[in-house]
Amino acid sequence: MPPSFETLALTFDDKVATVYLNRPDKANAMNGAMWSELQTCFEWLDEESGVRAVILAGNGKHFCAGLDLAVFGELVSSSPDPARRAEQLRRNVLRLQTNLTAIEQCRVPVLAAIHNTCIGGGVDMTCCADMRYATQDAYFSVKEIDIGMTADVGTLQRLPRLIPDGVVRELAYTGRKMDAEEAQKLGFLNRLFDNREVMMREVTKIAHAIAAKSPLAIRGTKEMLLYSRDHSVADGLNYIATWNAGMMSQMDLKAGLDSQTNQAPGDYED
């Protein structure tokens, strides 16, 4: 049985799970419970063999309004010693980073489906997804700069791997809005849709297409893409050789080869 949540809603459609941020009355602002529940949820999905793809979406009018400002009070220690307060704050920030990294480390692909508002922590969150899709009205903002802080849970580390460095710097220094059209042109978004209903329908189709593939092959592909992002080409080549030597499924490979052999010549694309 899946765990129960206070700030998330979890649904299943065959082998596809959908995780909804579920504080619609608060524009899905990320309170303390949501941070920890995101990690619990994605770690559970990582272990659940029946799940082969995950959609991350938001309930209500907004995808995510970022960090609930009440969380700041939970992060700061009441110790009179500045060093102890600083050490505790560092530990709390590292914990928040781990909460979101669980999305990235989930062994199945995560497809973010974003509508309307996606700011601050919402950007951190979507940077952890494998792919991002959005509605025409979506916009993104590295909002931390406007409240006098440096973004510290992943945007400044992951976003430069997704869009040009100069654009990241502009967004991070100014806090300006990046609309959905710009985000797609820069490669942050895979596709745009007219509205949330169409987006959810089409993203679900993509998730089911992924879920129909060999789960071990998908798992290995995600592992290699993440590893290669952070290592040299030589390291990545060595790792995939070792991975496939030990984890290539002969059963899945045979099924895949058989399906290709049975395909009529005219069915192949050029």
Rosetta blueprint (number, residue, H / E / L):
1 M L
2 P L
3 P L
4 S L
5 F L
6 E L
7 T L
8 L E
9 A E
10 L E
11 T E
12 F E
13 D E
14 D L
15 K L
16 V E
17 A E
18 T E
19 V E
20 Y E
21 L E
22 N L
23 R L
24 P H
25 D H
26 K H
27 A L
28 N L
29 A L
30 M E
31 N L
32 G H
33 A H
34 M H
35 W H
36 S H
37 E H
38 L H
39 Q H
40 T H
41 C H
42 F H
43 E H
44 W H
45 L H
46 D H
47 E H
48 E L
49 S L
50 G L
51 V L
52 R L
53 A E
54 V E
55 I E
56 L E
57 A E
58 G E
59 N L
60 G L
61 K L
62 H L
63 F L
64 C E
65 A L
66 G L
67 L E
68 D L
69 L L
70 A L
71 V H
72 F H
73 G H
74 E H
75 L H
76 V L
77 S L
78 S L
79 S L
80 P L
81 D L
82 P H
83 A H
84 R H
85 R H
86 A H
87 E H
88 Q H
89 L H
90 R H
91 R H
92 N H
93 V H
94 L H
95 R H
96 L H
97 Q H
98 T H
99 N H
100 L H
101 T H
102 A H
103 I H
104 E H
105 Q H
106 C L
107 R L
108 V L
109 P L
110 V E
111 L E
112 A E
113 A E
114 I E
115 H L
116 N L
117 T E
118 C E
119 I E
120 G L
121 G H
122 G H
123 V H
124 D H
125 M H
126 T H
127 C H
128 C L
129 A L
130 D L
131 M E
132 R E
133 Y E
134 A E
135 T E
136 Q L
137 D L
138 A L
139 Y E
140 F E
141 S E
142 V L
143 K H
144 E H
145 I H
146 D H
147 I H
148 G L
149 M L
150 T L
151 A L
152 D L
153 V L
154 G L
155 T H
156 L H
157 Q H
158 R H
159 L H
160 P H
161 R H
162 L L
163 I L
164 P L
165 D H
166 G H
167 V H
168 V H
169 R H
170 E H
171 L H
172 A H
173 Y H
174 T H
175 G L
176 R L
177 K L
178 M E
179 D E
180 A H
181 E H
182 E H
183 A H
184 Q H
185 K H
186 L L
187 G L
188 F L
189 L L
190 N L
191 R E
192 L E
193 F E
194 D L
195 N L
196 R H
197 E H
198 V H
199 M H
200 M H
201 R H
202 E H
203 V H
204 T H
205 K H
206 I H
207 A H
208 H H
209 A H
210 I H
211 A H
212 A L
213 K L
214 S L
215 P H
216 L H
217 A H
218 I H
219 R H
220 G H
221 T H
222 K H
223 E H
224 M H
225 L H
226 L H
227 Y H
228 S H
229 R H
230 D H
231 H L
232 S L
233 V H
234 A H
235 D H
236 G H
237 L H
238 N H
239 Y H
240 I H
241 A H
242 T H
243 W H
244 N H
245 A H
246 G H
247 M H
248 M L
249 S L
250 Q H
251 M H
252 D H
253 L H
254 K H
255 A H
256 G H
257 L H
258 D H
259 S H
260 Q H
261 T H
262 N L
263 Q L
264 A L
265 P H
266 G H
267 D H
268 Y L
269 E L
270 D L
